[in-house]
Amino acid sequence: MEVTEEERRQVEEQVEQLLSGKGSEVTGCDVGLEQSKPATLKKNVTYIVCAVIFNDKEEVLMVQEAKQDCYKQWYLPAGRMEVGESLEEALRREVKEEAGFDCEPITLLLIQEQGPRWIRFIFLAKVTGGTIKDLSAADQESLQASWWDRQSVLPLRGRDILRLIDCGLKYRQDPCHPVTLPVDMSCRLVVQRLVLVFTNAEDRWRCSVTSHWLTTARFFAAPGLHLPTVAAVKTHAVTWAANMVVQEAMPSAYYDHDVNTLGVFSLQHNGRQHGKTDGVCFNTLVVLAPDHVHRNEDGEKLECTVTGRPPAVENPRYVWYEVQKQTLREQLLEKTRSTSILPIHSLY
């Protein structure tokens, strides 16, 4: 399948747009559509927002739980998104209800997921107003809020937040990825759009770029190329989408290569129309690299030849092409080398 100059230009422009943290309209899915249903909040998807907020002393804002199963234990301000909210609106509401403060998000720190049914969005945020909640204002949302120095003994609802607090401190000291906030664009499903890059182990860590290859797909119903887009299925992690594409596009090479989702350039969510725009699109960087240790059915090592070229595509709907634009190749190399993008972690 030949790639025209116009198709190449359009794809590279879209990749540059995603690299800059912007979004791009989701027009369809290449894989997983038959196994997925439109995302509907409180029915088949649950989104959790969580706030990591520090004061000038680097104390972290904590709230004391009012729920019976964790009564009087402490946790970060967090909760489930309500119907009709954006992620940022949900964050502001939860912090106000549980801690008494007005806040503004600074950046997403981390995304955690257990498939499309449960996704948690952890924000670094700052106080912009309000007063801290005390026991006189205790209600079903929380008993009170307090600043924690991280040294004094505090009964925690869960130790998972210690890692989140640490992520926030590290980002304040040395930001490891650009400011990343949700892009207000609607999506019907939970999908992963892949910037799927092939590189061999030497290219990945070399300072000068020799070649980078992107895989693209075609819709049968429309002309032109686009980045592969995969609907998340409830039986797998959201990030399993990359494996689904590689299995469909180049099945013979699947077990000879590592498929690594490095992180998220940007994410798109709107949420204004319940059941119609409750989906999320994760624009992700995925690296396909040769596994240099091959084994036969008996587990014995086999010699393998590394060609520096991507594995052959066996599905006519997909095609590799070599990135021509030097600045884009350098950007992709830098991202794959430093992984300086928003991390997404599967908790499966």
C-alpha positions in Angstrom: 0.0 0.0 0.0 1.6 3.3 -1.1 1.4 6.4 1.1 0.8 9.6 -0.8 2.6 12.8 0.1 -0.8 14.3 1.0 -1.6 11.4 3.3 1.9 11.7 4.9 1.4 15.4 5.5 -2.0 14.9 7.1 -0.8 12.1 9.5 2.3 14.0 10.5 0.3 17.2 11.2 -2.1 15.1 13.4 0.9 13.6 15.3 2.4 17.1 15.9 -1.0 18.3 17.1 -1.2 15.4 19.7 2.4 15.9 20.7 1.6 19.5 21.6 -1.1 18.3 24.0 -4.1 19.1 21.8 -6.9 16.8 20.7 -8.3 15.5 17.4 -11.8 14.4 16.6 -12.5 10.7 16.9 -14.2 9.7 13.7 -14.3 5.9 14.2 -12.6 2.8 15.6 -10.4 0.2 13.9 -10.5 -2.5 16.6 -12.8 -3.4 19.5 -16.0 -1.7 18.4 -18.0 -5.0 18.3 -17.0 -5.7 21.9 -17.8 -2.3 23.3 -20.8 -0.2 24.1 -21.1 3.6 24.4 -19.6 4.8 27.7 -22.4 5.7 30.1 -21.4 7.1 33.5 -22.7 5.1 36.5 -23.7 2.2 34.2 -20.6 0.8 32.5 -17.9 3.4 33.3 -16.7 5.0 36.6 -14.4 7.9 36.7 -12.6 8.9 39.9 -10.9 12.3 40.4 -8.3 12.8 43.0 -6.6 16.0 44.1 -3.0 16.4 45.3 -2.7 19.9 46.9 0.2 21.4 48.8 0.6 24.5 50.9 3.7 26.7 51.1 5.2 24.3 53.7 4.8 21.4 51.3 2.1 19.9 53.6 -0.5 18.0 51.7 -4.3 18.5 52.0 -6.1 15.6 53.6 -9.7 14.9 54.4 -11.2 12.7 57.2 -13.7 10.2 55.9 -17.3 10.2 57.1 -18.2 6.9 55.3 -18.9 4.1 57.8 -16.4 1.6 56.3 -13.5 4.0 56.7 -14.8 6.3 59.4 -12.3 8.8 60.7 -9.5 7.6 58.4 -7.7 10.1 56.2 -7.4 10.3 52.5 -6.7 12.7 49.6 -9.8 14.6 48.4 -11.3 12.3 45.9 -14.6 11.0 44.5 -16.7 9.8 41.6 -17.6 12.1 38.7 -21.3 13.0 38.5 -23.4 12.9 35.3 -22.9 16.0 33.1 -19.6 17.0 34.7 -16.2 17.5 33.1 -13.2 16.1 34.8 -12.1 19.5 36.1 -15.6 20.3 37.3 -15.7 17.1 39.2 -12.3 17.9 40.8 -13.4 21.3 41.9 -16.7 20.0 43.4 -15.0 17.2 45.3 -12.4 19.5 46.9 -15.0 22.0 47.8 -17.4 19.4 49.4 -14.7 17.5 51.2 -12.1 20.1 52.2 -13.9 23.5 51.9 -11.5 25.0 49.5 -11.9 26.3 46.0 -9.2 25.0 43.7 -7.9 24.9 40.2 -6.1 22.0 38.5 -2.5 22.6 37.6 -1.9 19.4 35.6 -2.8 15.7 35.6 -0.1 13.7 37.4 -1.1 10.2 36.6 -3.9 8.1 35.2 -4.7 4.7 36.8 -7.1 2.2 35.2 -8.7 -1.2 35.7 -10.2 -1.3 32.2 -12.9 1.1 31.0 -15.1 0.3 34.0 -12.8 2.1 36.5 -10.4 5.0 35.7 -8.8 7.4 38.2 -7.5 10.8 37.2 -5.0 12.2 39.7 -4.5 16.0 39.5 -2.0 18.3 41.0 -4.1 21.3 42.0 -3.8 24.6 44.0 -6.1 26.4 46.4 -7.7 29.5 45.0 -10.2 30.4 47.8 -12.5 29.2 50.5 -11.7 28.1 54.0 -10.6 24.7 55.4 -13.4 22.5 56.6 -13.5 21.9 60.3 -15.6 19.5 62.5 -18.4 22.1 62.8 -19.1 21.6 59.1 -18.9 17.8 59.2 -21.4 16.1 56.8 -21.7 12.9 54.7 -18.9 14.1 52.4 -16.3 14.3 55.1 -15.7 15.1 58.8 -13.0 17.7 58.3 -9.9 18.6 56.4 -6.3 19.2 57.5 -2.8 19.9 56.2 -0.5 16.9 56.8 3.3 17.2 57.2 3.7 13.6 56.1 5.7 12.9 59.2 3.1 12.8 62.0 1.1 9.7 62.5 -2.2 9.7 60.7 -4.5 6.7 60.2 -4.8 6.4 56.4 -7.7 4.9 54.6 -5.2 3.5 52.1 -1.4 3.6 51.6 -1.9 4.0 47.8 -2.0 7.7 48.3 1.6 7.9 49.5 2.8 7.2 45.9 0.4 9.9 44.6 1.7 12.4 47.1 5.3 11.5 46.1 4.4 12.0 42.5 3.1 15.5 43.3 6.2 16.5 45.2 8.5 15.3 42.5 6.5 17.2 39.8 6.7 20.4 41.9 10.4 20.1 42.1 11.1 18.9 38.6 8.2 18.6 36.2 8.6 15.3 34.3 6.1 16.0 31.6 4.4 19.1 30.1 1.3 20.5 31.8 -1.5 18.1 30.7 -5.2 18.9 31.2 -8.3 17.4 29.6 -9.2 18.7 26.2 -12.9 19.5 25.9 -13.8 17.3 23.0 -16.6 14.7 23.0 -16.1 11.0 22.6 -18.7 8.2 22.7 -16.5 5.4 23.8 -13.4 4.9 25.9 -10.7 4.6 23.2 -7.0 4.7 22.8 -5.6 6.4 19.8 -2.1 5.2 19.1 1.0 7.0 17.9 2.6 3.6 17.4 6.3 4.0 16.7 8.7 1.3 15.6 12.3 1.6 16.8 15.1 -0.9 17.4 16.9 -0.9 20.8 19.8 1.1 19.4 17.7 3.8 17.8 15.6 4.3 20.9 18.6 5.5 23.0 20.7 7.1 20.3 20.9 10.9 20.2 20.8 11.2 16.5 17.7 9.8 14.7 18.2 7.3 11.9 14.6 6.4 11.3 11.2 6.2 13.0 8.2 4.5 11.6 4.6 5.1 12.3 1.8 2.7 11.7 -1.5 4.0 10.2 -4.8 2.6 9.3 -7.5 3.1 6.7 -11.2 3.1 7.1 -12.9 1.1 4.4 -15.7 3.7 4.2 -13.5 6.7 3.9 -10.3 7.6 2.0 -7.0 8.6 3.5 -4.9 7.4 6.5 -5.4 8.0 10.2 -3.8 6.9 13.4 -5.1 3.6 14.7 -8.0 4.0 17.2 -9.1 1.2 19.5 -12.2 0.9 21.7 -11.4 -0.4 25.2 -13.0 -3.7 26.1 -14.2 -4.5 29.6 -12.2 -7.7 29.9 -8.8 -5.9 29.5 -6.8 -2.9 30.5 -7.4 0.2 28.5 -3.7 0.1 27.5 -4.2 -3.4 26.0 -5.5 -1.5 22.9 -1.9 -1.4 21.5 -1.6 -5.1 21.7 -4.9 -5.5 19.9 -3.7 -3.4 16.9 -0.4 -5.3 16.7 -2.2 -8.6 16.8 -4.5 -7.6 14.0 -2.0 -5.8 11.8 1.0 -8.1 12.1 0.1 -11.3 13.9 3.2 -13.2 12.9 5.4 -10.6 14.6 3.4 -10.2 17.8 5.3 -12.6 20.0 8.7 -11.4 18.7 8.2 -7.8 19.8 7.6 -5.8 22.9 4.5 -3.5 22.9 5.0 -0.7 25.4 2.5 2.1 26.1 4.8 4.8 27.4 2.2 7.4 28.3 -0.5 9.9 27.2 0.1 13.0 25.1 -3.4 14.3 25.7 -6.8 13.1 26.7 -10.2 14.2 25.4 -13.5 14.3 27.4 -16.7 16.3 27.4 -19.4 14.5 29.4 -22.1 17.0 28.7 -24.6 14.5 27.2 -25.1 11.5 29.4 -24.6 8.3 27.5 -23.5 10.1 24.3 -20.3 12.0 25.3 -19.2 10.1 28.5 -16.3 8.5 26.7 -12.6 9.4 26.9 -10.0 9.3 24.2 -6.4 8.7 25.3 -3.9 9.9 22.8 -0.9 7.6 23.6 2.7 7.0 22.6 3.4 3.3 22.0 6.7 1.8 21.1 7.1 -1.5 19.2 10.6 -2.9 19.7 12.1 -6.2 18.7 12.5 -8.8 21.4 16.1 -9.8 20.9 15.7 -13.1 22.7 13.6 -15.6 20.6 12.8 -19.1 21.8 11.4 -22.2 20.1 8.6 -24.3 21.5 11.1 -26.1 23.8 12.3 -22.9 25.3 15.6 -23.0 23.6 17.1 -19.7 22.4 17.1 -19.0 18.7 19.4 -16.7 16.8 17.5 -13.7 15.3 18.5 -11.1 12.8 17.7 -7.4 13.6 17.0 -5.5 10.3 16.2 -2.1 11.8 12.9 -2.2 9.8 9.4 -2.7 11.2 7.8 -6.1 11.0 5.8 -6.8 7.8 2.1 -5.7 7.9 -0.2 -8.7 7.1 -3.5 -6.8 7.2 -4.2 -4.5 4.2 -6.0 -2.0 6.4 -2.7 -1.0 8.0 0.6 0.4 6.7 3.9 1.5 8.1 5.6 4.6 6.8 8.9 6.2 7.6 8.6 9.7 9.2 10.2 12.2 6.9 10.0 15.4 8.9 13.2 15.8 10.8 11.8 17.8 13.7 9.0 15.3 14.2 11.5 12.4 14.2 13.6 14.2 16.8 10.5 14.9 19.0 9.4 11.2 18.8 13.0 10.1 19.7 13.0 12.4 22.7 9.7 11.2 23.9 10.6 7.5 23.6 13.9 8.1 25.2 12.8 10.2 28.2 9.2 9.1 28.5 8.4 12.8 29.3 4.7 12.3 28.9 1.8 11.8 31.3 2.0 8.2 32.7 -1.0 5.8 32.5 -0.8 2.7 34.8 -2.9 -0.4 34.6 -3.8 -1.8 38.0 -4.9 -5.2 36.6 
